[in-house]
Amino acid sequence: MRQIDHFISGGTGTSSARFGDIMDPNNGGVQARPTRSAVRA
């Protein structure tokens, strides 16, 4: 399974422990996991 990093303003940002799932509708499985950015206060 591949991991997709976000790319904002010329950089990949910090690594995050938060992920989402991108589903493959053909087989119902997860095909990729994009990172989610951390919430800043």
Secondary structure as UniProt FT lines:
FT   STRAND          2..4
FT   TURN            9..10
FT   STRAND          22..24
FT   TURN            25..28
FT   STRAND          29..35
//
